[in-house]
Amino acid sequence: MRGSAMVELLIGQVLSYSADPFAIGPAAAQHRSRGAVAIEGGRIASVGEAAVLRAAYPQARVTDYGRKLISAGFIDAHVHYPQTAIIASWGKRLIDWLNTYTFPEEMRFADPDYAAAVAERFFDLTLANGTTSVCSYCTIHPASVDAFFNAAALRGQRVWGGKTCMDRNAPEGLRDTAQSGYDDSRALLGKWHGAGRANYVITPRFSPTSTPEQLAAMGALWAENPNCLMQTHLSEQTDEIAWAKSLFPAARDYLDTYEEHGLLGAGGLYGHSIWLEAREKARLVEVGASLIHCPTSNSFIGSGLFDMAGLKSAGQIVGLATDTGGGSSFSMLRTMAAAYEVAQLRGTALHPSQLWWLATSGSAQSLHASDKIGNIAPGMEADLVVIDLASTPAIAQASARASDIWESIFPTIMMGDDRATHAVWIAGILVQ
């Protein structure tokens, strides 16, 4: 590991964004074929042409990555770190998945040592894939939250996480109560929110596993702490929607089960959001909530096809996520590829500039952190990934035929894995 007491100057191909490419196309991105990023005190001091920055920082320590791509680190906006060990378990529908795999595994997190071991493994796996920030569900156990934030702090990462609250329709060892869920969450929020680069997220799992009383308690906690985000699941599968409506017969729709309890707002992160009704779409745009697209999970569990083109054109804020372990990969490259494939099935070919933006700036925007991470610009926190655009023979031969940066990047999006991660910088320190 290298310290950041002096200026670090990274040279290579540099990719940054000035706008949302869904709004203005590839011109939203700026590519410097021989660019440089200057890092000082854990932040980006400058970005520009390599020759110019070499002259501006003559005493800098230089790392020349040649033709490799320097990008903002990937940001995974919806994960379940406690499901690390059960990733790629044989397919089930959502409710079967929870009962067969998720709940038995999450019960093990009552053991702080087990939670700590899984958290370490999770961050090792994600960093190996170039992911520098995640937003994770923990379990009902406070120890699972401590393990998550402790492991992230050891690596200096900006992360989001929270205790998952459930007081019904779960095994006895995984149920809390409306009061204990509130009390535990409030205590953990006080302990971790704003501690270093940690951010607490109020986390009711989803309406079917919380009573109206618990949802109201979570809504009250959010109202008391409006600077926190709130995460949950919404409209992932049709049978889940039917279940939610049966449990909340007075609700106008699935979103209303949250809205009526104070759990709809600009800081809300709504995972999946595939089968949205017209009123739900309108309300989500109106309040400025974030939808989190989880394409590998949606296909693996057979949930459905997210309407990226339609939702983005309507003004929705969208982040991208692996949703491990329902998602079948820790890689945001694989997740970008899945997002491309899902959009193709809906009749839209997402441009590489849009896919890369979703995994960096778009996810940062969804987490209300675009002033800190997700882009390469002066003042931003220096969380960077260096990508080898020729990491395998198949990718190398495809990239070699490229006529522009997007043709060079696209083979890595579609075929890349952890071998493409050449280096990872966290807060200006080389960690991978």
MARVOTOR-416258 format. One line per 4 residues: for each residue x, y, z of N, C-alpha, C. Coordinates in steps of 0.2 Angstrom, whole numbers, plus 2048, in hexadecimal, padded with zeros to 3 digits. Layout:
BEGIN
X/Y/Z/X/Y/Z/X/Y/Z; ...
This chain:
BEGIN
804/7FA/800/800/800/800/804/806/800; 803/80B/7FC/807/811/7FC/803/817/7FF; 806/81B/803/803/821/806/802/826/801; 7FE/82C/803/7FC/831/7FE/7FF/838/801
805/838/805/807/83E/808/809/843/802; 80C/840/7FC/80E/844/7F7/809/844/7F1; 80A/848/7EC/805/848/7E6/806/841/7E2; 801/83E/7E1/801/838/7DD/7FF/83A/7D6
803/838/7D0/800/83A/7CA/7FF/833/7C6; 7F9/832/7C4/7F7/82C/7C0/7F6/82E/7B9; 7FA/82A/7B5/7F9/82C/7AE/7F6/826/7AA; 7F2/827/7A5/7EF/822/7A1/7E9/825/79D
7E5/821/79A/7DF/823/798/7DA/825/79D; 7D7/82B/79D/7D3/82E/7A3/7CC/82F/7A0; 7C7/82C/7A4/7C0/82D/7A2/7BD/831/7A8; 7B9/836/7A6/7B5/83A/7AB/7AF/83C/7A7
7AA/83F/7AC/7A4/841/7A9/7A2/848/7AB; 79F/84C/7A7/79D/852/7A8/795/853/7A9; 792/84D/7A7/78A/84D/7A7/788/846/7A6; 782/845/7A6/77E/83E/7A5/77E/83C/79E
781/837/79C/781/835/795/77A/833/792; 776/831/797/76F/830/795/76B/836/793; 76E/83C/795/76B/842/793/76E/845/78D; 774/845/78C/778/848/786/77C/843/782
77C/83D/784/780/838/780/787/838/782; 78B/835/77E/792/834/780/796/83A/781; 794/840/77E/797/846/77F/798/848/787; 794/844/78B/794/846/792/79B/843/795
79E/83F/792/7A4/83C/794/7AA/840/791; 7B0/840/795/7B6/843/792/7BB/83E/793; 7BE/83C/78D/7C4/837/78D/7CA/83A/78B; 7CF/839/78F/7D6/83C/78E/7DA/836/78C
7DD/835/786/7E0/82F/784/7E7/82F/787; 7EA/834/789/7F0/835/78D/7EF/83A/792; 7EB/838/797/7E9/83C/79D/7ED/83B/7A3; 7EB/83F/7A8/7EE/83E/7AF/7E9/840/7B4
7EA/83D/7BA/7E6/83F/7C0/7EB/840/7C5; 7EB/846/7C8/7EF/848/7CE/7EB/847/7D4; 7EE/844/7D9/7EB/842/7E0/7EF/845/7E5; 7EC/849/7EA/7EF/84C/7EF/7EA/84C/7F5
7ED/849/7FB/7E9/849/801/7E2/845/800; 7E3/840/7FC/7DD/83B/7FB/7D8/83D/7F7; 7D9/843/7F3/7D4/846/7EF/7D7/847/7E8; 7D3/848/7E3/7D6/84A/7DC/7D7/851/7DC
7DD/853/7DB/7E0/85A/7DB/7DF/85D/7D4; 7E0/859/7CF/7DF/85B/7C8/7DE/855/7C3; 7DB/857/7BD/7DB/852/7B8/7DC/855/7B1; 7E0/852/7AD/7E2/856/7A7/7E6/851/7A2
7E9/855/79E/7EE/851/799/7F4/84F/79D; 7F7/84A/79C/7FD/847/79F/803/84C/79F; 804/84F/799/80A/853/799/809/85A/79D; 803/85C/79D/801/862/7A1/802/861/7A8
7FF/85B/7AB/800/85A/7B2/807/858/7B4; 80B/855/7B0/812/853/7B2/815/85A/7B3; 814/85F/7AF/817/865/7B0/815/869/7B6; 80E/868/7B8/80B/86B/7BD/80D/868/7C4
80F/862/7C4/811/85E/7CA/818/85B/7C9; 81D/85F/7C8/823/85C/7C7/826/857/7CC; 824/858/7D2/826/854/7D8/822/84E/7D9; 81C/84D/7D5/818/847/7D7/81B/841/7D6
818/83C/7D9/81A/835/7D8/815/832/7D2; 818/830/7CD/815/82E/7C7/814/827/7C6; 80D/825/7C4/80C/81E/7C2/809/81E/7BC; 80D/81C/7B7/80A/81C/7B0/807/815/7AE
801/816/7AD/7FD/810/7AB/7FC/80E/7A4; 800/812/7A0/800/811/799/7F9/812/796; 7F6/80D/792/7F0/80D/78F/7EA/80B/793; 7EC/809/799/7E6/807/79E/7E2/80D/79F
7DB/80B/7A1/7D6/811/7A2/7D6/812/7AA; 7D6/819/7AB/7D5/81B/7B2/7CE/81E/7B2; 7CB/81B/7B7/7C3/81D/7B8/7C2/81E/7BF; 7BC/821/7C1/7BA/821/7C7/7B8/81A/7C9
7B9/818/7CF/7B8/811/7D2/7B1/810/7D1; 7AF/809/7D0/7A8/807/7CF/7A4/808/7D6; 79E/809/7D5/79A/80A/7DB/794/806/7DB; 793/801/7DF/78E/7FC/7DF/788/7FE/7E4
783/800/7E2/77E/804/7E5/779/800/7E9; 779/7F9/7E9/775/7F5/7EC/778/7EE/7ED; 77A/7EC/7F3/77D/7E5/7F4/77A/7E3/7FA; 77B/7DC/7FB/77A/7D9/802/780/7D5/803
785/7D9/807/78B/7D5/808/78A/7CF/80C; 785/7CE/811/784/7C8/814/783/7C2/810; 781/7C3/809/780/7BE/805/786/7BC/801; 78C/7BE/802/792/7BD/7FF/793/7B5/7FE
792/7B1/803/793/7AA/803/78E/7A6/7FF; 788/7A9/7FD/783/7A5/7FA/782/7A8/7F3; 787/7AC/7F0/786/7AE/7E9/786/7A8/7E5; 782/7A8/7DF/782/7A3/7DA/77F/79D/7DD
77B/79D/7E2/777/797/7E4/772/796/7DF; 770/78F/7DE/76B/78D/7D9/765/791/7D9; 762/793/7D3/75D/798/7D2/756/796/7D6; 754/79B/7D9/74D/79B/7DC/74A/7A2/7DA
743/7A2/7DB/740/7A9/7DB/741/7AC/7E2; 740/7B3/7E2/742/7B7/7E7/740/7B4/7EE; 73A/7B3/7EF/738/7B1/7F6/73B/7AA/7F8; 73B/7A5/7F3/73F/79F/7F4/746/7A0/7F6
749/7A5/7F2/750/7A7/7F3/751/7A9/7FA; 74D/7AD/7FD/74E/7B0/803/74D/7AA/809; 748/7A6/808/747/7A1/80D/74C/79B/80C; 74F/79A/806/753/794/805/75B/796/807
75D/79C/804/764/79E/805/765/7A3/80A; 761/7A9/808/763/7AF/80C/762/7AF/813; 75C/7AD/815/75B/7AD/81D/75F/7A9/821; 760/7A2/81E/765/79E/822/76C/7A1/823
76E/7A4/81D/775/7A7/81D/775/7AD/822; 770/7B1/821/770/7B7/825/770/7B6/82D; 76D/7B0/82F/76D/7AE/836/774/7AD/839; 779/7AC/835/77F/7AA/837/783/7B1/839
780/7B7/837/783/7BD/839/782/7BF/840; 77E/7BB/844/77E/7BC/84B/785/7BB/84E; 789/7B8/84B/790/7B7/84D/795/7BC/84A; 797/7C1/84E/79B/7C6/84C/7A1/7C4/848
7A4/7BF/84A/7AA/7BC/847/7A9/7BA/83F; 7A3/7B7/83F/7A1/7B5/838/79F/7BB/834; 79C/7C0/837/79A/7C6/833/7A1/7C9/831; 7A6/7CA/835/7AC/7CD/833/7B0/7CA/82E
7B0/7C3/82E/7B3/7BF/829/7B0/7C0/822; 7A9/7C0/822/7A6/7C1/81B/7A7/7C8/819; 7A6/7CD/81D/7A8/7D4/81B/7AE/7D5/818; 7B4/7D2/81B/7BA/7D2/818/7BA/7CF/811
7B7/7C9/811/7B7/7C6/80A/7B4/7CA/805; 7AE/7CD/807/7AA/7D1/802/7AE/7D7/800; 7B1/7DA/804/7B5/7E0/801/7BB/7DE/7FD; 7BE/7D8/7FF/7C4/7D6/7FB/7C1/7D4/7F4
7BB/7D1/7F3/7B8/7CF/7ED/7B6/7D5/7E9; 7B3/7DA/7EC/7B1/7E0/7E8/7B7/7E4/7E6; 7BC/7E5/7EA/7C2/7E9/7E8/7C5/7E6/7E3; 7C6/7DF/7E3/7C9/7DC/7DD/7C5/7DD/7D6
7BF/7DF/7D7/7BB/7E1/7D1/7BB/7E8/7CF; 7BF/7EC/7D3/7BF/7F4/7D2/7B9/7F8/7D5; 7B6/7F5/7DA/7B0/7F8/7DD/7B3/7FB/7E3; 7B2/802/7E4/7B5/806/7E9/7B0/808/7EE
7A9/808/7EC/7A4/80A/7F1/79E/805/7F0; 79B/803/7F6/795/7FF/7F5/790/802/7FA; 789/800/7F9/784/802/7FD/781/7FB/7FF; 781/7F9/805/780/7F2/807/77A/7F1/80C
776/7EC/80C/772/7EA/811/776/7E6/816; 775/7E6/81C/779/7E2/821/773/7DD/823; 773/7DA/829/76E/7D6/82B/76B/7D9/831; 766/7D6/835/763/7D9/83B/768/7DA/840
76E/7D7/840/772/7D7/846/777/7DD/845; 777/7E1/84B/77C/7E7/84B/783/7E5/849; 785/7DF/84B/78C/7DD/84A/78D/7DC/843; 788/7DB/83F/789/7DA/837/78B/7E1/835
788/7E6/838/789/7ED/835/790/7F0/838; 792/7EE/83E/798/7F0/840/79E/7EC/83C; 79D/7E6/83A/7A2/7E2/836/7A2/7E6/82F; 79D/7E8/82C/79D/7EB/825/7A1/7F1/826
79F/7F6/82A/7A3/7FC/82B/7AA/7FC/82D; 7AB/7F7/831/7B2/7F6/833/7B7/7F4/82E; 7B4/7EF/82A/7B8/7ED/824/7B9/7F2/81F; 7B4/7F6/81E/7B5/7FC/819/7BA/801/81B
7B9/802/822/7BE/807/825/7C5/805/824; 7C7/7FF/825/7CD/7FC/824/7D0/7FE/81D; 7CC/7FE/818/7CE/7FF/812/7CD/807/810; 7CA/80B/814/7C9/812/813/7C3/813/80E
7BF/80F/80D/7B9/80F/808/7B3/813/80A; 7B1/817/806/7AA/81A/807/7A5/815/805; 7A1/814/80A/79C/80F/809/795/811/80D; 790/80D/80B/789/80E/80E/787/808/811
783/807/816/781/801/819/77C/802/81F; 778/7FD/820/773/7FE/826/771/7F7/828; 76F/7F7/82E/76B/7F1/831/765/7EF/82D; 764/7E9/82B/75E/7E7/827/758/7E6/82D
753/7E9/82C/74D/7E9/831/748/7E4/82E; 746/7DF/832/740/7DB/830/73D/7D8/837; 736/7D9/837/733/7D7/83D/72D/7D2/83C; 72D/7CF/835/728/7CA/834/72A/7C7/82D
727/7C1/82C/728/7BD/826/730/7BB/825; 733/7BA/82B/73A/7B8/82B/73B/7B3/831; 740/7AF/831/741/7AA/836/742/7AE/83D; 741/7AB/842/741/7AE/849/748/7B1/84A
74D/7AE/848/754/7B1/849/756/7B7/845; 751/7B8/840/753/7BE/83C/74D/7C4/83D; 749/7C3/842/744/7C8/843/746/7CD/849; 745/7D3/848/745/7D8/84E/73E/7DA/84F
73D/7E0/852/737/7E3/853/737/7EA/850; 731/7ED/850/731/7F4/84E/735/7F8/852; 735/7F7/859/739/7FB/85E/740/7F9/85E; 742/7F3/85E/749/7F1/85E/74C/7F3/857
749/7F2/851/74B/7F4/84B/74D/7FC/84B; 749/800/84E/74A/807/84E/750/808/853; 750/805/859/755/807/85E/75C/805/85B; 75C/7FF/858/763/7FC/856/765/801/850
761/802/84B/762/807/846/765/80D/848; 761/810/84D/763/817/84F/76A/817/853; 76B/812/856/772/811/85A/777/810/855; 776/80C/850/77B/80B/84A/77C/811/846
777/814/845/778/81B/841/77C/820/845; 77B/820/84B/77F/825/84F/786/823/850; 787/81C/850/78E/81A/850/792/81B/84A; 78F/81A/844/792/819/83E/791/81F/839
78C/822/839/78A/827/833/78F/82D/834; 793/82E/82F/798/833/82E/79E/831/832; 79F/82B/834/7A6/829/837/7AA/827/831; 7AF/82C/830/7B4/82B/82B/7B0/82B/824
7B0/826/820/7AC/826/81A/7A6/821/81A; 7A4/820/820/79E/81C/821/797/820/821; 792/81D/81E/78C/820/81D/786/81B/81F; 782/81D/824/77D/818/826/777/819/822
774/813/820/76E/813/81C/768/80F/820; 763/813/821/75D/810/824/75A/80A/81F; 759/804/822/758/7FE/81E/753/7F9/820; 74C/7FB/81E/747/7F6/81E/748/7F1/818
748/7EB/819/74A/7E6/814/745/7E8/80E; 73E/7E6/80F/739/7E8/80B/732/7E7/80E; 72D/7EA/80C/727/7EA/80F/724/7E3/812; 725/7DE/80E/722/7D8/810/726/7D5/817
72C/7D7/818/72F/7D5/81E/72F/7DA/824; 72B/7DF/823/72A/7E4/829/723/7E6/82A; 721/7E6/830/71A/7E8/832/719/7EF/830; 713/7F2/830/712/7F9/82F/715/7FD/835
715/7FA/83B/718/7FD/840/720/7FE/83F; 723/7F9/83D/72A/7FA/83C/72C/7FF/836; 728/7FE/831/729/803/82B/728/80A/82E; 723/80B/832/722/812/835/728/814/839
72B/80F/83D/730/811/841/736/813/83D; 737/80F/837/73D/811/833/73C/818/830; 736/819/82E/734/820/82B/735/825/830; 734/824/837/735/829/83C/73D/82A/83D
740/824/83C/748/825/83D/74B/829/837; 748/828/831/74A/82C/82C/749/833/82C; 742/834/82F/740/83B/82F/745/83F/835; 747/83B/839/74C/83E/83F/753/83F/83C
755/83B/837/75B/83B/834/75B/83C/82C; 759/842/82A/758/842/823/75E/843/81E; 764/843/822/76A/843/81E/76C/83C/81D; 769/837/81F/76A/830/81E/766/82E/817
769/829/814/765/826/80F/761/820/812; 75C/81E/80E/757/818/810/757/813/80A; 758/80D/80B/758/808/806/753/803/807; 750/800/802/74C/7FB/802/74B/7F8/7FB
746/7F3/7FB/745/7F0/7F4/73E/7F2/7F2; 73D/7F2/7EB/737/7F4/7E8/735/7F0/7E2; 730/7ED/7E1/72D/7EB/7DB/732/7E6/7D7; 735/7E2/7DB/73A/7DD/7D8/737/7D8/7D4
732/7D4/7D6/72E/7CF/7D3/727/7D0/7D4; 723/7CD/7CF/71C/7CE/7CF/719/7CA/7D5; 71B/7C4/7D7/718/7C1/7DD/71A/7C5/7E3; 720/7C8/7E3/721/7CC/7E9/71D/7D2/7EA
71B/7D5/7E4/716/7DB/7E4/70F/7D8/7E6; 70D/7D3/7E4/707/7D0/7E6/707/7CF/7EE; 70C/7CC/7F0/70D/7CB/7F7/70D/7D1/7FC; 710/7D6/7F9/710/7DD/7FD/709/7E0/7FD
706/7DF/7F7/6FF/7E2/7F7/6FA/7DE/7FC; 6FB/7D8/7FC/6F7/7D4/801/6F8/7D6/808; 6FE/7D8/80A/700/7DA/810/6FE/7E1/812; 6FD/7E5/80D/6FB/7EC/80E/6F5/7ED/809
6F0/7EB/80B/6EA/7EB/806/6E8/7F2/805; 6E9/7F7/809/6E7/7FE/808/6EC/802/804; 6F1/7FF/803/6F6/803/7FF/6F4/803/7F7; 6F6/809/7F4/6F4/80A/7ED/6F8/806/7E9
6FF/805/7EB/703/801/7E7/709/7FF/7EC; 70E/7FB/7E9/714/7F9/7ED/717/7FF/7F0; 719/804/7EC/71C/80A/7EF/718/80D/7F5; 712/80D/7F4/70E/810/7FA/70F/80D/801
711/807/801/712/803/807/718/807/80B; 71D/80A/807/722/80E/80A/720/815/80B; 71D/818/806/71B/81F/806/716/820/80C; 712/81C/80E/70D/81D/813/711/81D/81A
717/81A/81A/71A/81A/820/721/81E/820; 721/823/81C/726/828/81C/72D/825/819; 72C/821/815/732/81E/812/732/81F/80A; 730/825/808/731/827/801/734/82E/801
73A/82F/7FE/73D/835/7FE/743/835/7F9; 746/83B/7F9/74C/83C/7F5/752/838/7F7; 753/836/7FD/758/832/7FF/756/82A/7FF; 751/829/7FC/74F/822/7FB/752/81E/7F6
754/818/7F7/757/813/7F2/753/80D/7F1; 750/80D/7EB/74B/807/7EA/74E/802/7E5; 750/7FD/7E8/753/7F7/7E4/74E/7F4/7E0; 751/7F3/7D9/74D/7EF/7D4/748/7F3/7D0
742/7F5/7D3/73D/7F9/7D0/73C/7F7/7C9; 73A/7F1/7C8/739/7EF/7C1/732/7F0/7BF; 72D/7EE/7C3/726/7EE/7C1/722/7F4/7C4; 725/7FA/7C3/722/800/7C6/71B/801/7C2
716/804/7C6/710/806/7C3/711/80E/7C2; 70C/811/7BE/70D/818/7BC/70E/81C/7C2; 709/81B/7C7/70A/820/7CD/710/81F/7D0; 713/819/7D1/719/818/7D4/71F/81C/7D0
71F/81B/7CA/724/81F/7C6/724/826/7C7; 71E/829/7C7/71D/830/7C8/71F/833/7CE; 71D/82F/7D4/71F/831/7DA/727/831/7DB; 72A/82B/7D9/731/82B/7D9/735/830/7D6
733/832/7D0/736/838/7CD/734/83F/7D1; 72E/83F/7D3/72C/845/7D7/731/847/7DD; 732/841/7E1/736/842/7E7/73D/842/7E6; 740/840/7E0/747/83F/7DE/74A/839/7E2
746/834/7E2/749/82D/7E5/74D/82A/7E0; 751/825/7E2/756/821/7DE/754/81A/7DD; 754/818/7D6/752/811/7D5/759/80E/7D4; 75A/808/7D6/760/804/7D6/75F/7FE/7D1
762/7FE/7CB/762/7F9/7C7/767/7F3/7C8; 764/7ED/7C9/768/7E7/7CB/767/7E2/7C5; 76A/7E2/7C0/769/7DE/7BA/76B/7D7/7BB; 771/7D5/7BE/772/7CE/7BE/76E/7CA/7C3
76C/7CE/7C8/767/7CB/7CD/760/7CA/7CA; 75E/7CF/7C6/757/7CF/7C3/757/7C9/7BE; 75C/7C8/7BA/75C/7C2/7B6/75D/7BB/7B9; 761/7BB/7BE/763/7B5/7C2/75D/7B2/7C6
759/7B7/7C9/753/7B5/7CD/74D/7B5/7C9; 74D/7B7/7C2/748/7B7/7BE/743/7BD/7BF; 745/7C3/7C1/741/7C8/7C3/73D/7CC/7BE; 741/7CE/7B9/73F/7D1/7B3/744/7D6/7B0
742/7DA/7AC/746/7DF/7A8/745/7E6/7AA; 74A/7E9/7AD/74A/7F0/7AF/749/7F5/7A9; 745/7FA/7A9/744/7FE/7A3/748/804/7A4; 74F/803/7A2/754/808/7A3/752/80E/79F
751/80D/798/750/813/794/749/817/796; 744/813/797/73E/817/799/73E/81A/79F; 742/818/7A4/742/81B/7AB/747/821/7AB; 74C/820/7A7/751/826/7A7/74E/82B/7A3
74B/82A/79E/748/82F/79A/742/833/79D; 73F/82F/7A2/73A/833/7A6/73D/837/7AC; 744/837/7AD/747/83B/7B2/749/837/7B8; 748/830/7B8/74A/82C/7BE/751/82D/7C0
753/82D/7C6/75A/82C/7C8/75C/824/7C9; 761/822/7C5/762/81B/7C5/769/819/7C7; 76A/815/7CB/771/812/7CD/771/80B/7CB; 777/808/7CB/779/801/7C8/77C/7FD/7CE
77A/7F7/7CE/77C/7F3/7D4/77C/7EB/7D2; 781/7E8/7D6/781/7E0/7D5/77C/7DD/7D8; 779/7DF/7DE/775/7DC/7E2/777/7D5/7E4; 77E/7D4/7E6/780/7CE/7E8/77D/7CD/7EF
77C/7C6/7F1/77C/7C1/7ED/777/7BE/7E9; 771/7C2/7E8/76C/7C0/7E3/76F/7C1/7DC; 773/7C7/7DC/777/7C8/7D6/77C/7C3/7D5; 77E/7C1/7CF/783/7BB/7CE/78A/7BD/7CD
78C/7C3/7CF/793/7C5/7CE/794/7CB/7D2; 79B/7CC/7D4/79D/7D1/7D8/79F/7D7/7D4; 79F/7D6/7CD/7A3/7DA/7C8/79E/7DF/7C6; 79F/7E6/7C6/79B/7EB/7C3/79C/7EB/7BB
7A2/7E8/7B9/7A2/7E7/7B1/79D/7E2/7AF; 79C/7DC/7B3/797/7D7/7B1/790/7DA/7B2; 78F/7DF/7B7/789/7E2/7B8/787/7E7/7B2; 78C/7EB/7B0/78B/7EF/7AA/789/7EB/7A4
78C/7E5/7A3/78B/7E1/79D/783/7DE/79E; 781/7DC/7A4/77A/7DA/7A5/776/7E0/7A4; 777/7E6/7A6/773/7EB/7A4/772/7ED/79D; 778/7EC/799/777/7EC/792/773/7E7/78F
773/7E1/791/76F/7DB/78F/768/7DC/790; 766/7DE/796/75F/7E0/798/75C/7E5/794; 760/7EB/793/75E/7F0/78F/75C/7EE/788; 761/7EA/785/760/7E7/77E/759/7E3/77E
758/7DF/783/752/7DB/783/74C/7E0/783; 74C/7E6/785/747/7EB/785/747/7F0/77F; 74C/7EE/77B/74C/7F2/774/751/7F8/774; 755/7F9/779/75A/7FE/77A/761/7FC/77B
766/7FF/776/76D/7FD/777/770/803/77B; 772/801/781/775/806/785/77C/807/783; 77E/80E/783/785/80F/780/78A/80E/786; 790/80C/784/795/80B/789/796/811/78E
795/817/78B/796/81D/790/790/81D/795; 78A/81A/793/785/81A/798/786/815/79D; 788/80F/79B/78A/809/7A0/78F/80B/7A5; 795/80E/7A2/79A/810/7A7/798/815/7AC
794/81A/7A9/791/81F/7AE/78D/81C/7B3; 788/817/7B1/784/814/7B6/788/811/7BC; 78E/80E/7BA/792/80B/7BF/796/80F/7C3; 797/816/7C2/79B/81B/7C5/797/821/7C7
796/826/7C3/793/82C/7C4/78B/82B/7C6; 788/826/7C2/781/825/7C3/77F/822/7CA; 783/81D/7CC/782/81A/7D3/784/81F/7D8; 789/823/7D7/78B/829/7DC/785/82E/7DC
782/82F/7D7/77C/834/7D7/776/831/7DB; 775/82A/7DA/770/827/7DD/771/827/7E5; 777/827/7E7/779/827/7EE/77A/82E/7F1; 778/833/7ED/779/83A/7EF/781/83B/7F1
785/838/7ED/78C/839/7EE/790/83B/7E8; 78D/83E/7E3/790/840/7DD/795/846/7DE; 795/849/7E4/79A/84F/7E6/7A0/84C/7E9; 7A0/845/7EA/7A6/842/7ED/7A9/83D/7E9
7A5/838/7E6/7A8/832/7E3/7A4/831/7DC; 7A7/82D/7D8/7A4/82B/7D2/7A6/82F/7CC; 7AB/833/7CC/7AD/837/7C7/7B4/839/7C8; 7B8/83B/7C3/7BF/83E/7C3/7BE/845/7C2
7BF/849/7C7/7BF/850/7C7/7C2/853/7CD; 7C5/859/7CD/7C8/85C/7D2/7C3/85D/7D8; 7C6/85B/7DE/7C2/85B/7E4/7BF/854/7E6; 7BE/850/7E1/7BB/849/7E3/7C0/845/7E7
7BD/840/7EB/7C1/83C/7EE/7C4/837/7E9; 7CA/835/7EA/7CE/832/7E5/7CD/82A/7E6; 7C7/828/7E4/7C6/821/7E4/7C6/81F/7DC; 7CB/81B/7DA/7CC/81A/7D3/7CD/813/7D1
7CB/811/7CB/7CD/80A/7C9/7D1/80B/7C3; 7D6/807/7C2/7D9/807/7BB/7D8/800/7B8; 7D5/801/7B2/7D2/7FB/7AE/7D7/7F9/7A8; 7D9/7F3/7A8/7DD/7F0/7A2/7D8/7EF/79D
7D8/7F2/797/7D3/7F1/792/7D5/7EC/78D; 7DB/7E8/78F/7DD/7E2/78B/7DE/7DD/790; 7DA/7DB/795/7DB/7D7/79A/7DB/7CF/799; 7D8/7CE/793/7D8/7C7/791/7D9/7C7/789
7DB/7C1/786/7DC/7C1/77F/7D6/7C3/77B; 7D0/7C1/77D/7CA/7C2/779/7C9/7CA/77A; 7CA/7CD/780/7C8/7D4/781/7CE/7D8/77D; 7D4/7D6/77D/7D9/7DA/77A/7D8/7DA/772
7D6/7D4/76F/7D5/7D5/768/7CF/7D9/766; 7CA/7D9/76A/7C5/7DD/769/7C6/7E5/76A; 7CA/7E6/76F/7CC/7ED/771/7D0/7F0/76B; 7D5/7EC/769/7DA/7EE/764/7D7/7F0/75E
7D1/7EE/75C/7CD/7F0/756/7C9/7F6/757; 7C9/7F9/75D/7C5/7FF/75F/7C7/805/75B; 7C2/809/759/7C3/810/756/7C3/815/75A; 7C0/814/760/7BF/81A/765/7BF/816/76C
7BF/81A/771/7BF/818/778/7B9/813/77A; 7B3/815/777/7AE/811/779/7AE/80A/776; 7B1/809/770/7B2/803/76D/7B7/7FF/771; 7BC/803/774/7C1/800/778/7BF/7FD/77E
7BA/801/781/7B7/7FF/788/7B2/7F9/788; 7AE/7F9/783/7A8/7F5/782/7AA/7EE/783; 7AF/7EB/780/7B1/7E4/781/7B3/7E2/788; 7B6/7E7/78C/7B7/7E6/793/7B0/7E6/797
7AC/7EA/795/7A5/7EA/798/7A2/7E3/797; 7A2/7E1/791/79E/7DB/790/7A2/7D4/792; 7A9/7D4/792/7AC/7CE/793/7B1/7CF/799; 7B1/7D5/79D/7B6/7D6/7A2/7B5/7D3/7A8
7BA/7D1/7AC/7B9/7CF/7B3/7BE/7D2/7B8; 7C0/7CF/7BD/7C5/7D2/7C2/7CC/7D2/7BF; 7CD/7CE/7B9/7D3/7CF/7B6/7D4/7D6/7B3; 7CF/7D9/7B2/7CF/7E0/7AF/7D1/7E5/7B4
7D1/7E4/7BA/7D2/7E9/7C0/7DA/7E9/7C1; 7DD/7EE/7BE/7E4/7EE/7BE/7E7/7F1/7C5; 7E3/7F6/7C7/7E5/7FA/7CE/7DE/7FD/7D0; 7DE/7FE/7D7/7D9/801/7DA/7DC/806/7DF
7DA/80D/7DF/7DC/812/7E4/7D6/814/7E8; 7D7/814/7EF/7D2/816/7F3/7D4/81C/7F7; 7D0/822/7F6/7D2/828/7FA/7DA/829/7F9; 7DC/828/7F3/7E3/82A/7F1/7E8/825/7F2
7E6/81F/7F5/7EB/81A/7F7/7EA/814/7F2; 7EF/811/7F0/7EF/80B/7EC/7EE/805/7F0; 7E8/802/7EF/7E6/7FC/7F4/7E6/7F6/7F0; 7E6/7F6/7EA/7E5/7F0/7E6/7EA/7EF/7E0
